[in-house]
């Protein structure tokens, strides 16, 4: 299912290009402080580990694939 990046919420699982490959990531936190991009702190898989987390940026109107 696709949704706008502006509709993504914490704990959503998305499919995104992260760490040089397309993979399922879980959203840990969301920031849109600069108003032009939405920055998601994500980690691969379902269990959070700080060492494997990173950020992904999207335009608010970009479509993001949600995992059921």
C-alpha positions in Angstrom: 0.0 0.0 0.0 1.3 3.5 -0.9 0.9 6.6 1.2 2.4 10.1 1.2 5.5 10.5 3.2 3.7 13.2 5.3 1.3 10.5 6.5 4.0 8.1 7.8 3.9 7.5 11.5 6.3 6.2 14.1 6.4 2.4 14.2 5.2 2.1 10.5 7.1 -0.4 8.5 8.1 0.9 5.0 10.0 -0.4 2.0 12.9 2.0 1.3 16.3 2.2 -0.2 18.5 2.1 3.0 22.1 1.1 3.4 22.6 0.5 -0.3 19.6 -1.8 -0.8 15.8 -1.9 -0.9 14.6 -3.3 2.4 11.8 -3.2 5.0 12.5 -0.6 7.7 10.7 0.4 10.8 10.2 4.1 11.5 11.7 5.1 15.0 11.1 8.9 14.8 10.0 11.6 12.3 11.3 15.1 11.9 10.2 17.8 9.4 12.0 20.8 11.0 13.1 22.3 7.6 9.5 22.1 6.2 10.8 21.0 2.7 11.8 17.4 3.6 10.6 14.8 6.1 13.4 13.0 7.8 12.7 9.5 9.1 15.0 7.8 11.6 14.7 4.1 10.6 16.2 0.8 11.3 16.0 -2.4 9.3 13.8 -5.2 10.5 11.5 -5.1 13.6 13.9 -4.8 16.5 15.6 -1.4 17.1 19.4 -1.3 17.4 21.1 2.1 17.5 24.1 0.8 15.5 21.9 -0.2 12.6 19.7 2.9 12.5 20.0 5.7 10.0 18.0 8.5 8.3 16.1 8.7 5.1 14.7 12.0 3.6 11.6 12.4 1.6 9.6 15.2 0.1 6.3 15.4 1.9 4.4 14.6 -1.2 6.6 11.5 -2.1 4.8 8.2 -2.1 6.1 5.6 0.3 5.4 1.8 0.3 3.9 0.7 3.6 4.2 -3.0 4.7 1.1 -4.6 6.2 
